[in-house]
Amino acid sequence: MRNLLLACVVAVVSSAANAAVVPVVLDEVLIGSSNGGTFAVLGGGATWTYDTDTMVLTGTGLTTHQSILGPTPLFRREIDDLVINGGVASATSYTCVEGTFGSIVGASLCGNYSFTDFINESTLTYSGTTVTRVIGGNDVALGPPQQLSDYDLPFVSYGGIGGDLIFSTFTCLDADCDLDPTDGASDGQRMTFSVVPVPAAVWLFGSALGLLGWIRRRTAVAS
């Protein structure tokens, strides 16, 4: 009986040590543009896990990614329950909120269009995970609006417990990848996570030691 219980304890600890789902913490989001805009975007709020078997990243709750240039807010992305599976993003809601920079330069950063006369004659509507943009007047579209598919990020690397987890389409277009928005330093997007350094197996191992102690005491009493 003792050997059977010991085998069960070892199996439980071994299974936990190789658990597929691990907690991760979002460290940063980098957003780059080949037309010269590269900005670090801080993210937080959601609780994140990564499944090492399926390579699926799951965020539970609202994550807000705020982009700034110096002290000036550029835009803010708000995403509920973001999941990246096989390089495809899904969520319960996604929206982009315009900062103050766009009105200064005559453009919508969320909508990715310019107002040639500094009068916004277009509409941009976010609903659920969809975005609708209608270009009006003499406004000019510069590319697609910001949308959930910006998070269609392929898996890049997983460093294990205590390491980094990276999803990215981010590429450097200059030699030093210095994130300088004046020289078109990068293109794409990258999300970097830290893998929580203390796995659940540690806690289960402590419980297992207590169980083994109980087994020993029971064996001693029985003998």
N, C-alpha and C positions, 0 to 999 in steps of 0.2 A: 504493500500500500504506500509506504514511504517513497519507494522508487517511482511509483506511478505519479504521485503528487509532485515529486521533484522534476520529473519529465515534463509535466504540465506547466510548472513555473518557468522552466527553461524555454519552453515553446512560446509562452506568452511574452517573455522578455525579448526573445529573438524576433518575434513578429513585430513588436513595437519598435525595435531598433531599425527594422527595415520597413516601417510604416510608409505607405504611399503618400499620404497627405501630410504636408509639413507647413507650419505657420511661417509667413514671410512678412517683412515690413518694407513699405515703399520708401525708398531713399530719395529718388529724384526722377523727374521726367524732363527729357531734353527734346525740344522741338526746333528743327532747322528748316531753312528754306533756301533753295539754290538762288533765289533772287536777292539774297543778302541779309535775311533776318534769321538769326539764331539766338534762341532765348532759353534760359534755364527756367523750368516751371516746377515749383514746389507742389507736392501733392500730399494728401492725408485725409483722414476721416474714416475711411473704410477699414474693415478687417480683412486681411488677405491670407489665402492659402494656396499652395501649389501641390498638385498631384504628380508625383515623380513617375508614375506608371503611364498615365494618360497625357501628361505634359499640359494639363489644363490649369490656368490661373483663374482664381475665383475671388472677387471682391464682394464683400457683404456690407451694404450701407452706402452712404454718399461719400464720394471722393471729389475734392475740389482742387483743380489745377489752375493756379493763378500765375499769369505771365506778366512780367514787368520789365521795363527798360529803364534802368536807373531807378528813380522814384516814381516813374509814370506807369500806371496800370495800362496794359495792352488789351487783355481780355481775360475772361475767367471761364473755364469749362467745369460744368457740374454733371456728374455721372452717377447714377444709382445702379448698384449691383453689376458692376462691370465684370464680364467673363471673357477671357481670350482662349479660344479652343481651336487648335490647328491653324493659327494665324488669322482667325476671324473673330471679331469682337461682337458681343451682344450685351444688352443692358435693359433695365426696365425704363430708364429715361436718360436723355442726353440733352444738354442745352449749352449754348455759348453766350456769355454775357459780355457786351462790349465795354471796354474801358474808356479812358479819356483821350488816349493817344490818337485814335482814329479820326476824331473830329478835328484835331489839330492839323493833321496832314490831309484831310479831305478824303477819308476812306473808311470802309467798314472792314475791320480785321476778322470779325466772325463771318461776315458774308463774303469776304475776299473780293470786294469791288471798290472802285474809286468814284468820287463825285467830282467831276471836272470843274464844276462851278461852286464847289463847297456846299451844295444843296443836295441832300439825300432824297432822291426821287424813286428809290427802290424799296422793296419790302423783304423782310427776312423773318420767317416764322419757324420756331422749333415746337414740335408736338410729339410727345413720347420719345421715340428714337429717330424720328424723321425731321428733315429740314426742307422748307420750301423757300426758294429765292426767286423773286420776280424783278428783273432789271428794268428800270423805267427811266424816262427822260433821256438825258445824255450821260447817265452813269455808265461805267465800263467794267465788265466782269474781268477779273485778273486770273481766275482759276475757280475751282469748285469751292463752295463754302466749307467751313469747318463742320465736321460731322462725325458720327460714331465710327465710320470706317477708317478714320485717321488712326484708330487703335487696332487696326488689323495688322498686328505685329507678330512676326514669326519668332519662335523660340530660338535663342542664340546659345545660351550656356547656363548650366546649373553647377554651382561650386560645392554643393553638399552643405551639411550643417556647419554654420559659421561662415559660409561663403556667400557669393552673390548669385542672384538669379536675374537673367537679362532677357528681355524681349525687345527686338529692335529692327528698324529699317534704316537706322542712322548711319550715314557715311560721311567721312570728312572730304572736303573738296580742296583743302589747302594742306600744306605740309605738316603744320603743327596742330591742326584741329583745335584752335585756340578759342573757339566760340565767339569770334569777333563778328558782330552783325554787319560790319562795314565791308567785309571781304568775301561774303558768301562762304563762310567757313564750313558749312555742313548742310546736309539735306536729310529729310526723313524724321523719324521720331524714335526715342529710346526710353524704356522704363527699366530702372534698376532697383532691385529689391535685396535686402539682407535676409538671409535664412536664419531664423531664430536659433541661437547656438545651443540651447538646452533642449534636447528632444524629449518627448514624452516617455521614452524608454528609461530615462534616468529615474523618473518618479515611480514607474512601475518596478524598476529594479529594487528601489527602496522597499516597496510593498512586498516584493518577492522575498527579500531578505527577512522581513518580519514573518512571512509565512513559513519560511524554512526554520526560523527559530521556534515557531509554534510546533512544527513537525518534530523537531528535536525534543522539545519538552514532552510532547505526547508519547514519543518513542521511549524516553527515559522513564516515564511513569508506568508505561505498559510493561517494561522490563523489570 
